[in-house]
């Protein structure tokens, strides 16, 4: 179940100024340990520690392959690849330098298979949230706030 709240666009220069839109409520952010524990509970035949070890090794290897200029496709998850964010263009090929023209390298991920938007759209169930409860993992505290959808401001 994906819960959502309504937010009003408060950006005066936006073409959708003062209109309302749905924003998903993030119930929890799972780290690798929590994902490994969840996988173990699905009777995968592997312990939480084994699942965690495999996932961590996969992440390291994906990074290594991307840094070698390769794309990595994990069926039904994503295709991971490298992107380049340019600062500005150069007037000619001879005037192009990495330091002057490239701002940063970034990670790209494109959903594939069962995680594609079209597939998620078929399986998703949506419900408007009346209360938002967030969990702070480091301190173990929980805070709540009410949202009726009126008067809620957008970012």
N, CA, C and O of each residue as an XYZ file, in Angstrom:
620
protein
N       0.841     -1.177      0.000
C       0.000      0.000      0.000
C       0.885      1.240      0.000
O       1.715      1.417      0.892
N       0.713      2.070     -0.971
C       1.445      3.331     -1.046
C       0.522      4.428     -0.541
O      -0.528      4.697     -1.124
N       0.932      5.054      0.553
C       0.147      6.159      1.094
C       0.687      7.461      0.515
O       1.865      7.568      0.174
N      -0.206      8.455      0.412
C       0.212      9.750     -0.135
C      -0.448     10.877      0.643
O      -1.469     10.689      1.304
N       0.160     12.050      0.548
C      -0.410     13.279      1.082
C      -0.543     14.250     -0.077
O       0.097     14.080     -1.115
N      -1.361     15.252      0.098
C      -1.530     16.274     -0.930
C      -0.713     17.499     -0.566
O      -0.664     17.908      0.594
N      -0.077     18.073     -1.562
C       0.712     19.284     -1.386
C       0.273     20.295     -2.426
O      -0.109     19.935     -3.539
N       0.331     21.559     -2.054
C      -0.019     22.621     -2.987
C       1.259     23.243     -3.522
O       2.192     23.513     -2.766
N       1.299     23.470     -4.825
C       2.441     24.115     -5.456
C       2.435     25.583     -5.058
O       1.500     26.314     -5.385
N       3.478     26.020     -4.350
C       3.584     27.396     -3.860
C       4.617     28.209     -4.638
O       5.022     29.281     -4.190
N       5.046     27.712     -5.796
C       6.059     28.403     -6.598
C       5.357     29.307     -7.612
O       4.793     28.812     -8.589
N       5.384     30.619     -7.395
C       4.638     31.550     -8.255
C       5.002     31.482     -9.737
O       4.156     31.760    -10.587
N       6.227     31.124    -10.060
C       6.645     31.088    -11.464
C       6.279     29.774    -12.163
O       6.476     29.636    -13.370
N       5.763     28.839    -11.428
C       5.412     27.536    -11.994
C       4.105     27.616    -12.780
O       3.199     28.362    -12.409
N       4.010     26.845    -13.866
C       2.769     26.820    -14.652
C       1.642     26.126    -13.882
O       0.473     26.259    -14.244
N       1.989     25.380    -12.814
C       0.957     24.708    -12.016
C       0.831     25.328    -10.620
O       0.467     24.650     -9.659
N       1.138     26.625    -10.524
C       1.041     27.370     -9.258
C      -0.356     27.235     -8.652
O      -1.365     27.358     -9.348
N      -0.393     26.981     -7.359
C      -1.608     26.840     -6.548
C      -2.425     25.580     -6.850
O      -3.541     25.436     -6.351
N      -1.883     24.678     -7.654
C      -2.599     23.423     -7.886
C      -2.102     22.386     -6.878
O      -1.043     22.548     -6.271
N      -2.879     21.326     -6.713
C      -2.573     20.289     -5.726
C      -2.087     19.032     -6.423
O      -2.523     18.707     -7.527
N      -1.182     18.336     -5.766
C      -0.635     17.107     -6.324
C      -0.331     16.116     -5.201
O      -0.126     16.515     -4.054
N      -0.302     14.835     -5.531
C      -0.021     13.784     -4.550
C       1.478     13.559     -4.426
O       2.210     13.593     -5.415
N       1.925     13.329     -3.194
C       3.324     13.027     -2.901
C       3.339     11.755     -2.052
O       2.636     11.688     -1.044
N       4.126     10.742     -2.437
C       4.138      9.508     -1.649
C       4.737      9.712     -0.266
O       5.657     10.510     -0.085
N       4.205      8.983      0.705
C       4.737      8.988      2.061
C       5.737      7.838      2.148
O       5.380      6.686      1.902
N       6.965      8.138      2.490
C       7.978      7.097      2.647
C       7.826      6.530      4.049
O       8.069      7.215      5.042
N       7.425      5.279      4.113
C       7.183      4.627      5.393
C       8.490      4.312      6.119
O       8.574      4.414      7.343
N       9.506      3.929      5.349
C      10.758      3.487      5.948
C      11.821      3.418      4.854
O      11.510      3.152      3.693
N      13.055      3.656      5.226
C      14.172      3.427      4.324
C      14.944      2.239      4.872
O      15.505      2.297      5.966
N      14.965      1.161      4.097
C      15.649     -0.049      4.543
C      17.105     -0.007      4.099
O      17.411      0.360      2.964
N      17.996     -0.387      5.004
C      19.395     -0.509      4.626
C      19.653     -1.947      4.173
O      18.735     -2.766      4.152
N      20.889     -2.252      3.814
C      21.199     -3.581      3.312
C      20.935     -4.672      4.348
O      20.480     -5.761      4.001
N      21.219     -4.383      5.613
C      20.986     -5.368      6.669
C      19.506     -5.715      6.778
O      19.148     -6.886      6.904
N      18.659     -4.715      6.731
C      17.211     -4.953      6.817
C      16.714     -5.721      5.591
O      15.850     -6.589      5.709
N      17.260     -5.402      4.417
C      16.881     -6.127      3.208
C      17.313     -7.587      3.306
O      16.560     -8.483      2.927
N      18.516     -7.828      3.811
C      19.009     -9.204      3.974
C      18.137     -9.980      4.950
O      17.834    -11.150      4.716
N      17.734     -9.344      6.034
C      16.854    -10.006      7.019
C      15.508    -10.331      6.370
O      14.963    -11.416      6.574
N      14.982     -9.403      5.597
C      13.713     -9.622      4.894
C      13.843    -10.796      3.920
O      12.950    -11.638      3.826
N      14.952    -10.838      3.205
C      15.170    -11.930      2.249
C      15.238    -13.280      2.965
O      14.695    -14.272      2.478
N      15.904    -13.316      4.117
C      16.005    -14.553      4.893
C      14.616    -15.034      5.311
O      14.350    -16.236      5.311
N      13.740    -14.112      5.662
C      12.392    -14.459      6.115
C      11.512    -15.002      4.997
O      10.437    -15.539      5.263
N      11.955    -14.870      3.752
C      11.204    -15.409      2.616
C      11.650    -16.834      2.279
O      11.436    -17.314      1.166
N      12.274    -17.502      3.254
C      12.712    -18.890      3.086
C      13.569    -19.082      1.843
O      13.366    -20.012      1.062
N      14.533    -18.178      1.680
C      15.412    -18.254      0.515
C      16.414    -19.397      0.627
O      17.059    -19.756     -0.359
N      16.548    -19.965      1.810
C      17.542    -21.015      2.022
C      18.889    -20.457      2.438
O      19.834    -21.209      2.675
N      18.976    -19.149      2.525
C      20.220    -18.499      2.916
C      19.984    -17.697      4.194
O      18.902    -17.151      4.411
N      21.012    -17.638      5.028
C      20.911    -16.870      6.266
C      20.966    -15.376      5.963
O      21.322    -14.961      4.860
N      20.610    -14.590      6.953
C      20.689    -13.134      6.817
C      22.121    -12.712      6.482
O      22.335    -11.854      5.627
N      23.095    -13.314      7.154
C      24.502    -12.972      6.925
C      24.932    -13.318      5.506
O      25.665    -12.552      4.880
N      24.490    -14.450      4.996
C      24.852    -14.834      3.630
C      24.225    -13.877      2.621
O      24.883    -13.452      1.670
N      22.955    -13.540      2.828
C      22.278    -12.591      1.928
C      23.000    -11.254      1.945
O      23.246    -10.660      0.895
N      23.337    -10.784      3.136
C      24.018     -9.500      3.275
C      25.375     -9.533      2.570
O      25.735     -8.579      1.880
N      26.117    -10.603      2.734
C      27.420    -10.723      2.090
C      27.314    -10.678      0.573
O      28.106    -10.009     -0.091
N      26.333    -11.394      0.026
C      26.145    -11.407     -1.427
C      25.749    -10.024     -1.935
O      26.262     -9.570     -2.957
N      24.836     -9.349     -1.224
C      24.389     -8.017     -1.650
C      25.552     -7.025     -1.617
O      25.736     -6.250     -2.556
N      26.338     -7.047     -0.535
C      27.472     -6.126     -0.429
C      28.504     -6.388     -1.526
O      29.061     -5.451     -2.098
N      28.753     -7.654     -1.813
C      29.692     -7.989     -2.887
C      29.156     -7.499     -4.227
O      29.916     -7.008     -5.062
N      27.838     -7.634     -4.434
C      27.228     -7.182     -5.679
C      27.402     -5.667     -5.843
O      27.742     -5.193     -6.927
N      27.170     -4.922     -4.778
C      27.314     -3.458     -4.834
C      28.750     -3.078     -5.183
O      28.978     -2.212     -6.028
N      29.722     -3.726     -4.530
C      31.138     -3.435     -4.835
C      31.464     -3.747     -6.293
O      32.154     -2.977     -6.960
N      30.969     -4.868     -6.779
C      31.263     -5.273     -8.158
C      30.579     -4.365     -9.174
O      31.155     -4.064    -10.220
N      29.360     -3.926     -8.880
C      28.681     -2.991     -9.780
C      29.490     -1.706     -9.896
O      29.690     -1.191    -10.996
N      29.953     -1.190     -8.765
C      30.772      0.028     -8.782
C      32.034     -0.191     -9.605
O      32.404      0.653    -10.422
N      32.692     -1.323     -9.389
C      33.918     -1.630    -10.124
C      33.669     -1.679    -11.633
O      34.452     -1.129    -12.408
N      32.609     -2.319    -12.043
C      32.305     -2.440    -13.475
C      31.941     -1.087    -14.083
O      32.347     -0.784    -15.204
N      31.176     -0.270    -13.351
C      30.806      1.060    -13.841
C      32.053      1.924    -14.021
O      32.173      2.657    -15.003
N      32.979      1.833    -13.066
C      34.215      2.608    -13.167
C      35.121      2.117    -14.295
O      36.052      2.813    -14.699
N      34.843      0.912    -14.801
C      35.563      0.407    -15.969
C      34.827      0.739    -17.266
O      35.235      0.300    -18.341
N      33.750      1.507    -17.169
C      33.023      1.940    -18.359
C      31.988      0.949    -18.848
O      31.547      1.039    -19.994
N      31.590      0.003    -18.008
C      30.601     -0.988    -18.404
C      29.255     -0.674    -17.759
O      29.203     -0.081    -16.681
N      28.171     -1.069    -18.415
C      26.845     -1.030    -17.813
C      26.607     -2.377    -17.148
O      27.125     -3.398    -17.600
N      25.826     -2.378    -16.079
C      25.473     -3.625    -15.403
C      23.957     -3.720    -15.363
O      23.281     -2.867    -14.787
N      23.430     -4.778    -15.989
C      21.981     -4.994    -15.990
C      21.646     -6.113    -15.025
O      22.154     -7.228    -15.142
N      20.789     -5.801    -14.075
C      20.253     -6.813    -13.175
C      18.790     -6.948    -13.549
O      17.983     -6.054    -13.293
N      18.453     -8.088    -14.164
C      17.087     -8.298    -14.651
C      16.073     -8.015    -13.549
O      16.286     -8.364    -12.388
N      14.974     -7.380    -13.927
C      13.868     -7.035    -13.037
C      14.256     -6.051    -11.927
O      13.524     -5.906    -10.948
N      15.387     -5.385    -12.072
C      15.779     -4.346    -11.122
C      16.151     -3.081    -11.882
O      15.352     -2.148    -11.958
N      17.361     -3.039    -12.447
C      17.803     -1.823    -13.125
C      19.033     -2.096    -13.973
O      19.718     -3.108    -13.818
N      19.288     -1.157    -14.877
C      20.555     -1.111    -15.604
C      21.336      0.044    -14.985
O      20.899      1.193    -15.030
N      22.479     -0.268    -14.414
C      23.316      0.737    -13.777
C      24.387      1.168    -14.761
O      24.989      0.335    -15.437
N      24.624      2.469    -14.840
C      25.622      2.985    -15.756
C      26.186      4.298    -15.233
O      25.710      4.858    -14.246
N      27.202      4.763    -15.920
C      27.870      6.008    -15.555
C      27.331      7.148    -16.405
O      27.074      6.976    -17.596
N      27.165      8.291    -15.799
C      26.782      9.490    -16.529
C      27.800     10.584    -16.270
O      28.538     10.532    -15.286
N      27.841     11.561    -17.140
C      28.751     12.699    -16.975
C      27.926     13.973    -16.968
O      27.117     14.202    -17.867
N      28.132     14.800    -15.951
C      27.490     16.109    -15.906
C      28.532     17.133    -16.354
O      29.561     17.319    -15.705
N      28.247     17.781    -17.457
C      29.173     18.767    -18.010
C      28.946     20.137    -17.375
O      27.810     20.525    -17.103
N      30.051     20.872    -17.140
C      29.947     22.249    -16.658
C      29.489     23.140    -17.794
O      28.541     23.914    -17.662
N      30.189     23.013    -18.920
C      29.893     23.824    -20.097
C      30.523     23.156    -21.309
O      31.380     22.280    -21.191
N      30.082     23.590    -22.457
C      30.663     23.041    -23.682
C      31.925     23.816    -24.038
O      32.181     24.896    -23.506
N      32.709     23.243    -24.949
C      33.922     23.900    -25.426
C      33.687     24.356    -26.859
O      32.908     23.746    -27.592
N      34.353     25.415    -27.250
C      34.219     25.945    -28.605
C      34.767     24.986    -29.657
O      34.331     25.001    -30.809
N      35.728     24.152    -29.253
C      36.280     23.177    -30.191
C      36.755     21.968    -29.399
O      36.880     22.023    -28.176
N      37.014     20.891    -30.098
C      37.513     19.671    -29.473
C      38.857     19.929    -28.802
O      39.121     19.382    -27.731
N      39.705     20.745    -29.405
C      41.025     21.052    -28.860
C      40.946     21.839    -27.553
O      41.836     21.733    -26.709
N      39.888     22.624    -27.385
C      39.749     23.451    -26.188
C      39.044     22.727    -25.034
O      38.916     23.279    -23.941
N      38.591     21.503    -25.276
C      37.892     20.750    -24.238
C      38.895     20.130    -23.264
O      39.828     19.441    -23.676
N      38.691     20.384    -21.960
C      39.515     19.746    -20.920
C      38.591     19.188    -19.846
O      37.504     19.712    -19.604
N      39.040     18.127    -19.218
C      38.262     17.504    -18.151
C      38.019     18.498    -17.015
O      36.898     18.616    -16.519
N      39.061     19.206    -16.607
C      38.955     20.134    -15.481
C      38.003     21.291    -15.757
O      37.252     21.703    -14.874
N      38.032     21.812    -16.971
C      37.213     22.979    -17.300
C      35.794     22.645    -17.743
O      34.881     23.446    -17.540
N      35.598     21.484    -18.338
C      34.317     21.213    -18.974
C      33.464     20.123    -18.309
O      32.264     20.041    -18.572
N      34.057     19.298    -17.464
C      33.286     18.249    -16.794
C      33.124     18.595    -15.325
O      34.102     18.848    -14.621
N      31.875     18.604    -14.870
C      31.598     18.921    -13.472
C      31.749     17.692    -12.588
O      32.435     17.745    -11.567
N      31.111     16.579    -12.968
C      31.143     15.397    -12.112
C      30.723     14.156    -12.894
O      30.169     14.241    -13.990
N      31.000     13.028    -12.307
C      30.535     11.736    -12.806
C      29.400     11.312    -11.883
O      29.472     11.512    -10.670
N      28.356     10.728    -12.456
C      27.212     10.349    -11.632
C      26.742      8.944    -11.969
O      27.041      8.405    -13.034
N      26.011      8.375    -11.050
C      25.436      7.048    -11.236
C      24.060      7.185    -11.867
O      23.247      8.008    -11.446
N      23.811      6.371    -12.880
C      22.489      6.326    -13.496
C      21.915      4.941    -13.262
O      22.639      3.946    -13.295
N      20.608      4.880    -13.025
C      19.926      3.594    -12.882
C      18.592      3.695    -13.603
O      17.782      4.574    -13.308
N      18.368      2.792    -14.547
C      17.103      2.735    -15.286
C      16.395      1.455    -14.918
O      16.956      0.367    -15.053
N      15.180      1.575    -14.460
C      14.418      0.405    -14.028
C      14.187     -0.556    -15.190
O      14.024     -0.138    -16.337
N      14.176     -1.845    -14.876
C      13.911     -2.871    -15.883
C      12.899     -3.878    -15.337
O      12.716     -3.990    -14.125
N      12.258     -4.595    -16.224
C      11.376     -5.709    -15.850
C      10.274     -5.341    -14.890
O       9.522     -4.395    -15.129
N      10.173     -6.085    -13.803
C       9.065     -5.909    -12.861
C       9.130     -4.589    -12.107
O       8.149     -4.210    -11.467
N      10.244     -3.883    -12.160
C      10.334     -2.589    -11.477
C      10.099     -1.406    -12.410
O      10.216     -0.259    -11.980
N       9.778     -1.651    -13.655
C       9.467     -0.554    -14.574
C       8.179      0.124    -14.120
O       7.313     -0.510    -13.517
N       8.062      1.397    -14.410
C       6.888      2.171    -13.996
C       5.582      1.542    -14.454
O       4.611      1.510    -13.697
N       5.546      1.041    -15.681
C       4.310      0.455    -16.197
C       3.901     -0.770    -15.382
O       2.712     -0.997    -15.156
N       4.872     -1.550    -14.946
C       4.582     -2.733    -14.134
C       4.169     -2.342    -12.722
O       3.223     -2.905    -12.172
N       4.877     -1.379    -12.134
C       4.524     -0.911    -10.790
C       3.122     -0.317    -10.781
O       2.365     -0.520     -9.832
N       2.778      0.408    -11.825
C       1.468      1.041    -11.914
C       0.343      0.006    -11.873
O      -0.714      0.258    -11.295
N       0.569     -1.146    -12.481
C      -0.445     -2.205    -12.480
C      -0.626     -2.831    -11.101
O      -1.727     -3.256    -10.751
N       0.454     -2.890    -10.314
C       0.426     -3.567     -9.019
C       0.182     -2.642     -7.828
O      -0.121     -3.122     -6.735
N       0.306     -1.348     -8.010
C       0.236     -0.411     -6.885
C      -1.192     -0.204     -6.400
O      -2.146     -0.164     -7.176
N      -1.294     -0.074     -5.084
C      -2.533      0.318     -4.436
C      -2.243      1.616     -3.699
O      -1.278      1.699     -2.939
N      -3.068      2.622     -3.919
C      -2.840      3.936     -3.318
C      -3.921      4.262     -2.311
O      -5.083      3.896     -2.490
N      -3.530      4.961     -1.237
C      -4.481      5.425     -0.237
C      -3.963      6.717      0.363
O      -2.781      6.834      0.688
N      -4.848      7.679      0.507
C      -4.468      8.957      1.100
C      -4.159      8.765      2.579
O      -4.913      8.113      3.301
N      -3.041      9.338      3.024
C      -2.614      9.228      4.414
C      -3.247     10.334      5.241
O      -3.294     11.493      4.828
N      -3.733      9.953      6.415
C      -4.278     10.968      7.315
C      -3.241     11.361      8.357
O      -3.284     12.473      8.883
N      -2.310     10.462      8.661
C      -1.241     10.739      9.609
C       0.060     10.238      9.026
O       0.121      9.144      8.465
N       1.092     11.032      9.159
C       2.410     10.630      8.694
C       3.255     10.349      9.917
O       3.389     11.200     10.797
N       3.829      9.152      9.975
C       4.720      8.786     11.062
C       6.068      8.464     10.459
O       6.180      7.606      9.583
N       7.104      9.163     10.936
C       8.439      8.893     10.425
C       9.279      8.304     11.531
O       9.086      8.619     12.705
N      10.201      7.457     11.161
C      11.071      6.796     12.117
C      12.491      7.293     11.929
O      12.981      7.382     10.803
N      13.148      7.614     13.025
C      14.544      8.034     12.985
C      15.374      6.864     13.483
O      15.405      6.604     14.686
N      16.048      6.152     12.586
C      16.751      4.927     12.914
C      17.890      5.144     13.907
O      18.108      4.301     14.777
N      18.614      6.244     13.799
C      19.767      6.443     14.668
C      19.370      6.709     16.109
O      20.047      6.254     17.032
N      18.286      7.437     16.313
C      17.886      7.727     17.690
C      16.769      6.818     18.171
O      16.488      6.756     19.368
N      16.133      6.116     17.250
C      15.060      5.214     17.640
C      13.777      5.909     18.022
O      12.895      5.289     18.617
N      13.648      7.182     17.695
C      12.434      7.908     18.052
C      11.482      7.958     16.877
O      11.877      7.803     15.722
N      10.231      8.176     17.195
C       9.214      8.301     16.166
C       8.490      9.612     16.362
O       8.142      9.978     17.485
N       8.263     10.320     15.271
C       7.510     11.564     15.354
C       6.357     11.482     14.386
O       6.459     10.840     13.340
N       5.272     12.121     14.725
C       4.105     12.075     13.848
C       3.604     13.463     13.547
O       3.805     14.390     14.331
N       2.952     13.607     12.413
C       2.319     14.866     12.066
C       1.060     14.558     11.302
O       0.992     13.565     10.577
N       0.077     15.390     11.456
C      -1.195     15.174     10.782
C      -1.221     15.925      9.475
O      -0.699     17.035      9.377
N      -1.822     15.328      8.478
C      -1.950     15.984      7.186
C      -3.347     15.756      6.637
O      -3.734     14.625      6.344
N      -4.087     16.821      6.503
C      -5.443     16.698      5.953
C      -5.476     17.033      4.478
O      -6.497     16.842      3.818
N      -4.361     17.534      3.953
C      -4.309     17.879      2.533
C      -4.668     19.322      2.287
O      -4.505     19.797      1.163
N      -5.145     20.039      3.270
C      -5.440     21.453      3.102
C      -4.425     22.251      3.878
O      -4.142     21.957      5.040
N      -3.887     23.241      3.247
C      -2.912     24.087      3.897
C      -1.511     23.476      3.912
O      -0.583     24.106      4.418
N      -1.334     22.290      3.384
C      -0.023     21.667      3.326
C       0.787     22.360      2.261
O       0.301     22.588      1.153
N       2.011     22.695      2.585
C       2.833     23.406      1.623
C       3.784     22.472      0.927
O       4.231     21.483      1.507
N       4.094     22.776     -0.301
C       5.074     22.014     -1.065
C       6.443     22.607     -0.917
O       6.607     23.702     -0.379
N       7.434     21.878     -1.399
C       8.816     22.378     -1.317
C       9.113     23.307     -2.434
O      10.226     23.824     -2.527
